[in-house]
Amino acid sequence: MEIDPPVWRLLPLQSTLKRGTIEILYCYVPRTNNPEFVTVTDRLQRTSHDVFATVVPTLHEGMTEIEIADLLKSEFTRLGYTEFWYDVPIFVMIGPERILYDMKSTDYGRKAPSEKKLQTGDVLYIDLHPVDPQTKQWGDWNSMAVFHPRPGIDDE
């Protein structure tokens, strides 16, 4: 794959969820001479976004990172995506300490979803990296949000 020049462009994705609107999300796509690469990357990003938008409204207090990752993986499977780039198929991390320290680790075992439970006001990080079934190209999509922000506390 040639990247000419090594510049990235943005593809806008609009999302409206049941519990509010996410402004505009962008995915980064390398500027390349290969139009199929861009098409597949766009499809992977949009699919990841759609999986996220489908699962987010079903989240509730007390769910573990493992349960959230299982829901996301099930939705990908329903859409025909069964392979993921990393040894940890889907990253789900709750809380700033976990996000800040475990994401920096080169030990992917530390990035695996855990039994940590989701609570109101928690920071939630989700990183999705499905592999396209036809081309075996992988995508990388992530989002960080506050779960049920508490007015005056989590909304700043």
C-alpha positions in Angstrom: 0.0 0.0 0.0 1.4 3.4 -1.0 0.5 6.4 1.1 1.0 9.6 -1.0 1.4 12.0 0.7 1.4 10.8 4.3 -1.5 13.0 5.2 -4.8 12.0 6.8 -8.2 13.1 5.8 -11.4 13.1 7.9 -14.6 11.3 7.0 -17.6 12.7 9.0 -20.0 10.3 10.8 -23.2 11.6 12.3 -24.8 9.8 15.2 -28.0 10.3 17.1 -28.5 8.0 20.0 -31.7 7.4 22.1 -30.2 9.3 25.1 -28.9 12.3 23.2 -26.8 13.3 20.2 -23.2 12.8 19.6 -22.1 15.9 17.6 -20.0 14.7 14.7 -17.5 11.8 15.0 -14.6 11.7 12.6 -12.6 8.7 11.4 -9.1 9.1 10.0 -8.4 7.6 6.7 -4.9 7.7 5.1 -4.7 9.5 1.8 -3.7 6.7 -0.5 -3.6 5.8 -4.2 -5.7 2.7 -3.5 -9.4 3.5 -3.6 -10.4 0.1 -2.4 -8.4 0.7 0.8 -10.3 3.9 1.5 -13.7 2.2 0.7 -13.0 -0.7 3.0 -11.7 1.6 5.8 -14.8 3.7 5.4 -17.0 0.6 5.7 -15.1 -0.7 8.7 -15.4 2.7 10.5 -19.1 3.1 9.7 -19.8 -0.5 10.8 -17.9 0.1 14.1 -19.8 3.3 14.6 -23.1 1.5 14.0 -22.2 -1.3 16.4 -21.4 1.3 19.0 -24.6 3.2 18.4 -26.7 0.0 18.6 -25.1 -1.2 21.9 -24.8 2.1 23.8 -28.5 2.5 24.5 -28.6 -1.0 26.1 -25.9 -0.2 28.7 -26.9 0.0 32.3 -25.3 0.3 35.7 -23.7 -2.8 37.0 -22.6 -4.2 33.6 -19.0 -5.4 33.5 -16.4 -4.5 30.9 -16.7 -8.2 29.8 -20.4 -8.0 29.4 -20.1 -4.8 27.3 -17.4 -6.3 25.1 -19.6 -9.4 24.6 -22.5 -7.3 23.4 -20.3 -5.4 21.0 -18.7 -8.6 19.7 -22.2 -10.2 19.3 -23.4 -7.3 17.2 -20.3 -7.5 15.0 -20.9 -11.2 14.6 -24.5 -10.6 13.6 -23.2 -8.3 10.9 -20.7 -10.9 9.6 -17.5 -9.7 11.3 -15.9 -12.4 13.3 -12.2 -11.5 13.2 -10.4 -8.7 15.1 -6.9 -7.3 14.7 -5.5 -7.6 18.3 -5.4 -10.6 20.6 -7.9 -8.7 22.7 -10.8 -8.5 20.2 -12.5 -5.4 21.8 -11.1 -3.0 24.4 -13.6 -1.8 27.0 -12.2 0.1 29.9 -14.1 1.8 32.7 -12.5 4.6 34.7 -9.6 7.1 34.1 -7.0 5.1 36.0 -7.6 2.0 33.9 -7.7 4.0 30.7 -4.6 6.0 31.4 -2.4 3.2 32.7 -3.6 0.0 31.0 -3.8 1.6 27.5 -0.1 2.6 27.8 1.0 -1.0 28.6 2.5 -3.2 25.9 1.0 -6.2 27.8 -2.3 -6.8 25.9 -3.6 -8.9 28.8 -3.9 -5.7 30.8 -6.1 -4.3 28.1 -8.6 -7.2 28.2 -12.1 -6.4 29.5 -12.4 -7.1 33.2 -15.1 -7.6 35.9 -15.0 -3.8 36.6 -18.6 -2.6 36.8 -20.1 0.4 35.1 -21.6 3.1 37.3 -23.2 6.5 36.8 -20.6 9.1 36.0 -17.9 6.6 34.9 -15.6 7.4 32.0 -16.1 4.6 29.4 -13.5 3.9 26.7 -14.3 1.5 23.8 -11.8 0.6 21.1 -13.0 -1.5 18.1 -10.7 -3.1 15.5 -12.7 -5.5 13.2 -11.1 -7.2 10.2 -13.0 -7.0 6.9 -14.0 -10.6 6.0 -13.3 -10.2 2.3 -10.0 -8.2 2.2 -8.6 -9.0 5.7 -7.9 -5.3 6.1 -8.5 -4.0 9.7 -10.0 -0.9 11.0 -9.6 1.0 14.3 -12.4 3.0 15.8 -12.7 4.2 19.4 -14.8 6.5 21.6 -14.6 7.8 25.1 -17.7 9.1 26.9 -19.1 9.6 30.4 -21.9 7.2 31.2 -25.0 9.0 32.5 -23.2 12.3 33.3 -24.2 13.8 36.7 -25.3 17.4 36.3 -22.8 19.8 37.6 -20.2 17.0 38.2 -19.5 15.1 35.0 -20.8 17.5 32.4 -17.9 20.0 32.4 
